[in-house]
Amino acid sequence: MPEHDIYMRRCLELAELGIGNVSPNPMVGAVIVLNDKVIGEGYHQKYGESHAEVNAVNQVINKFDNYAELLKQATIYVSLEPCAHYGKTPPCADLIIKHQIPKVVVGCRDPFDQVNGKGIEKLQAAGAEVVLGVLEEECKWLNRRFFTRIQKHRPYIILKWAQTADGFFAPADGSQFWITGMESRKLVHQWRSEEDAILVGTKTVVADNPQLNVRYGEGKSPKRVVIDRKLKLNKSLNIFDQSVDTLIFNEVETKIYGKNKYIALEDFGRYVPQYILYQLYMQDIQSVIIEGGAHTLNTFIEAGLWDEARIFTGPANLNEGIKAPRINGIIEEEVLSGTDRLTILMNS
């Protein structure tokens, strides 16, 4: 079915345009085809607004006076199963049925309980032909954050760190030492715009006074998550500047000060990563990028709670200092980023 692949790839291209703007919804693209020509397309652009199918149908309606006749002969391609329930918007399956689109090609099923096969069943019951599983793995990969949240009840976890050529994370005293070049820093800021939250530990905040925003990229800054067990961090630090929602996990208090939300954990022992991830899940945070420090990263690695690791190796040597985390995974990609080497691992 090469013709199906062509149009589904276009769905994926469109869907990816919504990254960073649609969470906790999935990214979805839709393409409407008639006689081997695209007559409409759309994607889910922002959480709470129109879904991909709605935008694609509306494009046909706005372009053609005889849209009703055209839609009755067309095929709609969608990267994820059309929804069958009322949420922020009406069901997309109903929209397809309303316009009597006779054929629906779906990339993969939606694992969300209120959909999961129900959209397909509704379309088939109305007489539509449904083709399922076109570029299925690619469609699942695109929405790996959404699938993880729905199926594992936790956010998708990306670990990120930089290490020297001789395997060190930072000087022994924990002071700031730039390992990577500007190209890598810009890339990291772009990554931040694609995720819901960024997490760091107390030592990273003390050493770097980071802003954890998207100064060198485009898009919105993620929510900030800080582990500060004893609430010892100075309130004049950048992370408390009220610029974005900031969650501070501690063992002292649960209280809200403007955009700073303090969340007390009952136990700061062995299962801290699990407790934090559950709290993030409950707040609809679909993905988190963990940027340090070494102790925080190792805590999540030891718990097996990670999905991707993005590791920069810079050209400098430290000879001594804090050792970089050690991790085992499947190498997904190795590329150069300026003078740095970027290795992306997946958790097996």
C-alpha positions as CSV (number, residue, x, y, z in Angstrom):
1,M,0.0,0.0,0.0
2,P,2.6,2.6,-1.0
3,E,0.0,5.2,-1.7
4,H,-1.2,4.9,1.9
5,D,2.3,5.3,3.2
6,I,2.8,8.6,1.2
7,Y,-0.3,10.3,2.7
8,M,0.3,8.9,6.2
9,R,3.9,10.3,6.2
10,R,2.3,13.7,5.4
11,C,0.0,13.1,8.4
12,L,3.1,12.6,10.6
13,E,4.8,15.7,9.2
14,L,1.7,17.7,10.1
15,A,1.2,16.2,13.5
16,E,4.8,17.0,14.5
17,L,4.0,20.7,14.1
18,G,2.0,20.5,17.3
19,I,4.9,19.5,19.5
20,G,5.0,21.4,22.7
21,N,1.5,22.9,22.2
22,V,-1.0,20.0,22.5
23,S,0.0,18.1,25.6
24,P,-1.6,16.3,27.4
25,N,-3.4,15.5,24.1
26,P,-1.6,13.5,21.4
27,M,-0.1,15.1,18.2
28,V,-2.3,14.2,15.3
29,G,-2.3,15.0,11.6
30,A,-5.0,14.4,9.0
31,V,-5.0,14.5,5.2
32,I,-8.1,14.3,2.9
33,V,-7.5,12.8,-0.6
34,L,-9.6,12.5,-3.7
35,N,-8.5,11.0,-7.0
36,D,-4.8,10.9,-5.8
37,K,-4.9,14.6,-4.9
38,V,-4.8,16.2,-1.4
39,I,-7.9,18.5,-1.1
40,G,-7.5,19.2,2.6
41,E,-5.2,18.8,5.5
42,G,-4.8,19.8,9.1
43,Y,-3.2,19.0,12.5
44,H,-4.0,19.5,16.2
45,Q,-2.5,22.9,16.8
46,K,-3.2,23.6,20.5
47,Y,-4.7,21.8,23.5
48,G,-8.4,22.5,23.8
49,E,-8.8,23.6,20.2
50,S,-9.9,21.8,17.1
51,H,-8.5,18.4,16.3
52,A,-6.7,17.5,13.1
53,E,-9.8,16.0,11.4
54,V,-11.8,19.1,12.1
55,N,-9.1,21.4,10.6
56,A,-8.7,19.1,7.5
57,V,-12.5,19.0,6.9
58,N,-12.8,22.8,7.4
59,Q,-10.0,23.4,4.8
60,V,-12.1,21.4,2.3
61,I,-15.2,23.4,3.2
62,N,-13.4,26.7,2.8
63,K,-11.7,25.8,-0.5
64,F,-14.6,24.2,-2.4
65,D,-18.2,25.2,-3.0
66,N,-19.1,21.5,-3.7
67,Y,-17.3,20.3,-0.6
68,A,-20.2,18.0,0.5
69,E,-20.0,16.1,-2.8
70,L,-16.2,15.9,-2.6
71,L,-16.1,14.6,1.0
72,K,-18.6,11.8,0.1
73,Q,-16.0,10.4,-2.4
74,A,-12.8,11.1,-0.4
75,T,-10.5,9.2,1.8
76,I,-9.3,10.7,5.1
77,Y,-5.9,9.7,6.5
78,V,-5.4,10.2,10.3
79,S,-2.2,9.3,12.2
80,L,-4.2,8.3,15.3
81,E,-7.6,6.8,15.7
82,P,-10.4,9.4,15.5
83,C,-11.8,10.1,19.0
84,A,-15.3,8.8,19.9
85,H,-16.1,10.8,23.0
86,Y,-16.8,14.3,24.0
87,G,-13.9,16.1,25.6
88,K,-12.8,19.7,25.0
89,T,-14.3,19.1,21.5
90,P,-17.0,16.9,19.9
91,P,-16.0,13.4,18.7
92,C,-14.1,13.4,15.4
93,A,-15.6,10.0,14.4
94,D,-19.0,11.8,14.4
95,L,-17.7,14.5,12.2
96,I,-16.4,11.9,9.6
97,I,-19.8,10.2,9.7
98,K,-21.7,13.5,9.4
99,H,-19.8,14.3,6.1
100,Q,-20.2,10.7,4.9
101,I,-16.5,10.2,4.2
102,P,-16.5,6.6,2.9
103,K,-12.9,5.6,3.7
104,V,-10.7,6.2,6.8
105,V,-7.0,5.2,6.9
106,V,-5.7,5.1,10.5
107,G,-2.1,5.0,11.6
108,C,-2.6,3.4,15.0
109,R,-5.2,2.9,17.7
110,D,-5.6,5.4,20.5
111,P,-4.8,3.7,23.8
112,F,-7.0,6.1,25.8
113,D,-9.8,4.1,27.4
114,Q,-12.6,6.4,26.1
115,V,-11.3,5.8,22.6
116,N,-9.3,2.6,22.1
117,G,-11.1,1.0,19.3
118,K,-14.4,2.8,19.9
119,G,-13.7,5.4,17.2
120,I,-13.0,2.6,14.6
121,E,-16.1,0.7,15.7
122,K,-18.3,3.7,15.4
123,L,-17.0,4.4,11.8
124,Q,-17.5,0.8,10.7
125,A,-21.0,0.7,12.2
126,A,-21.8,3.8,10.1
127,G,-20.6,2.0,6.9
128,A,-17.2,3.5,6.5
129,E,-14.3,1.4,5.3
130,V,-11.4,1.5,7.9
131,V,-7.9,0.6,7.1
132,L,-5.8,0.3,10.3
133,G,-2.0,0.1,10.9
134,V,-0.4,2.1,8.1
135,L,3.0,3.2,9.4
136,E,1.9,2.0,12.8
137,E,5.3,2.0,14.5
138,E,6.1,5.5,13.2
139,C,2.7,6.8,14.5
140,K,3.3,5.2,17.9
141,W,6.8,6.7,18.1
142,L,5.6,10.2,17.3
143,N,3.2,10.0,20.3
144,R,5.5,8.0,22.6
145,R,5.0,10.7,25.3
146,F,1.2,10.3,25.1
147,F,1.3,6.5,25.0
148,T,3.7,6.4,28.0
149,R,1.4,8.6,30.1
150,I,-1.7,6.6,29.2
151,Q,-0.2,3.1,29.5
152,K,2.4,3.5,32.3
153,H,0.6,6.3,34.3
154,R,3.8,8.4,34.4
155,P,5.4,11.1,32.2
156,Y,7.8,10.1,29.4
157,I,11.3,10.6,30.9
158,I,14.3,12.0,29.0
159,L,17.6,12.2,30.7
160,K,20.1,14.8,29.5
161,W,23.6,15.5,30.5
162,A,27.0,16.6,29.2
163,Q,30.2,14.8,30.0
164,T,33.9,15.5,29.3
165,A,35.9,13.3,27.0
166,D,37.3,11.5,30.0
167,G,33.9,10.9,31.5
168,F,33.4,13.6,34.1
169,F,30.2,15.4,34.8
170,A,31.5,18.4,36.7
171,P,34.5,19.6,38.8
172,A,34.9,17.9,42.2
173,D,33.6,21.0,44.0
174,G,30.4,21.0,41.9
175,S,31.2,24.4,40.4
176,Q,29.9,25.4,37.0
177,F,32.1,24.2,34.0
178,W,30.8,24.5,30.5
179,I,31.4,21.2,28.7
180,T,29.5,21.7,25.5
181,G,29.6,24.4,22.8
182,M,26.9,26.8,21.7
183,E,25.4,24.5,19.1
184,S,24.6,21.9,21.8
185,R,23.2,24.6,24.2
186,K,20.8,25.8,21.5
187,L,19.7,22.3,20.8
188,V,19.0,21.7,24.5
189,H,16.9,24.8,24.7
190,Q,14.9,23.7,21.6
191,W,14.3,20.3,23.3
192,R,13.0,22.1,26.4
193,S,10.3,23.8,24.4
194,E,9.1,20.3,23.3
195,E,8.6,18.9,26.8
196,D,6.1,19.7,29.5
197,A,8.6,20.0,32.4
198,I,12.3,20.1,33.2
199,L,13.6,18.6,36.5
200,V,16.8,19.4,38.4
201,G,18.1,18.7,41.9
202,T,19.2,21.1,44.6
203,K,23.0,21.0,43.8
204,T,22.4,22.0,40.2
205,V,20.4,25.0,41.3
206,V,23.1,26.1,43.8
207,A,26.0,25.6,41.3
208,D,24.4,27.1,38.2
209,N,21.5,29.3,39.3
210,P,19.7,28.1,36.1
211,Q,16.7,29.8,34.5
212,L,15.6,26.5,32.9
213,N,13.9,28.4,30.0
214,V,14.1,28.6,26.2
215,R,16.4,31.6,25.7
216,Y,18.3,30.0,22.8
217,G,15.3,28.3,21.1
218,E,11.7,29.0,20.0
219,G,8.5,28.0,21.8
220,K,7.3,28.1,25.4
221,S,9.4,27.4,28.4
222,P,8.5,24.2,30.3
223,K,7.3,24.0,33.8
224,R,10.2,23.7,36.3
225,V,10.5,20.9,38.8
226,V,13.0,21.1,41.6
227,I,13.9,18.7,44.3
228,D,14.7,20.7,47.5
229,R,14.3,18.3,50.4
230,K,14.9,20.7,53.3
231,L,13.8,23.9,51.4
232,K,17.3,25.4,51.8
233,L,17.4,27.1,48.4
234,N,17.6,30.9,48.5
235,K,14.3,32.5,47.3
236,S,16.3,35.0,45.2
237,L,17.4,32.3,42.8
238,N,16.2,32.3,39.2
239,I,13.9,29.3,39.6
240,F,11.7,31.2,42.0
241,D,11.2,34.2,39.7
242,Q,7.5,33.4,39.0
243,S,8.0,33.4,35.2
244,V,6.6,29.9,34.8
245,D,4.9,27.3,37.0
246,T,7.5,25.7,39.3
247,L,7.0,22.7,41.4
248,I,9.3,22.2,44.5
249,F,9.3,18.8,46.0
250,N,10.3,18.8,49.6
251,E,9.5,17.2,53.0
252,V,8.5,20.4,54.8
253,E,5.3,21.9,53.4
254,T,2.6,21.9,50.8
255,K,1.8,25.4,49.8
256,I,1.3,27.7,46.8
257,Y,3.1,31.0,46.4
258,G,2.0,32.5,43.1
259,K,3.4,30.2,40.4
260,N,5.6,28.3,42.9
261,K,3.9,25.2,44.2
262,Y,5.5,23.4,47.1
263,I,4.6,19.7,47.3
264,A,5.6,17.8,50.4
265,L,6.4,14.1,50.0
266,E,5.6,11.8,53.0
267,D,8.7,9.8,52.5
268,F,12.0,11.0,51.0
269,G,13.5,7.6,51.0
270,R,14.0,5.0,48.3
271,Y,10.9,5.7,46.2
272,V,11.3,9.5,45.7
273,P,11.4,9.2,41.8
274,Q,8.2,7.2,41.8
275,Y,6.4,9.7,44.1
276,I,7.5,12.6,42.0
277,L,6.5,11.0,38.7
278,Y,3.1,10.1,40.1
279,Q,2.5,13.7,41.2
280,L,3.5,15.0,37.8
281,Y,1.2,12.4,36.1
282,M,-1.7,13.6,38.3
283,Q,-1.1,17.1,37.0
284,D,-1.3,16.1,33.4
285,I,2.5,16.5,32.8
286,Q,3.1,14.2,29.9
287,S,6.9,14.5,29.6
288,V,9.8,15.6,31.7
289,I,13.5,16.2,30.7
290,I,15.8,15.7,33.6
291,E,19.0,17.8,33.4
292,G,20.8,17.1,36.6
293,G,22.7,16.9,38.7
294,A,24.6,13.6,38.7
295,H,22.9,12.4,41.9
296,T,19.4,13.1,40.6
297,L,20.1,11.5,37.2
298,N,21.6,8.4,38.9
299,T,18.6,8.1,41.2
300,F,16.2,7.8,38.2
301,I,18.7,5.5,36.3
302,E,18.9,3.2,39.3
303,A,15.1,3.1,39.6
304,G,14.9,2.2,35.9
305,L,12.7,5.2,35.4
306,W,13.8,6.6,32.1
307,D,12.8,6.3,28.4
308,E,15.5,8.2,26.5
309,A,19.0,9.4,27.5
310,R,20.6,12.2,25.5
311,I,24.3,12.5,26.3
312,F,26.7,15.1,25.0
313,T,30.4,14.3,25.1
314,G,32.5,17.4,24.8
315,P,36.2,17.6,23.8
316,A,37.6,18.9,27.1
317,N,39.1,16.8,29.8
318,L,38.8,17.4,33.6
319,N,41.1,14.6,34.8
320,E,39.2,14.5,38.1
321,G,35.8,15.5,39.5
322,I,32.3,14.1,39.7
323,K,31.9,11.1,37.5
324,A,29.2,11.2,34.8
325,P,26.3,8.8,35.2
326,R,26.7,5.3,33.8
327,I,23.8,3.9,31.8
328,N,23.0,1.0,29.6
329,G,20.6,1.2,26.7
330,I,20.1,0.8,23.0
331,I,21.8,3.3,20.9
332,E,19.2,5.1,18.8
333,E,21.5,7.7,17.2
334,E,25.0,9.1,17.3
335,V,25.6,12.5,15.7
336,L,27.9,15.5,15.9
337,S,26.7,18.7,17.5
338,G,29.3,21.3,16.7
339,T,32.5,20.0,18.4
340,D,30.4,17.7,20.7
341,R,29.2,14.2,20.1
342,L,25.5,13.5,20.9
343,T,24.5,9.9,21.8
344,I,20.8,9.1,22.2
345,L,20.0,5.9,24.0
346,M,16.6,4.2,24.5
347,N,15.7,2.1,27.6
348,S,15.6,-1.5,26.6
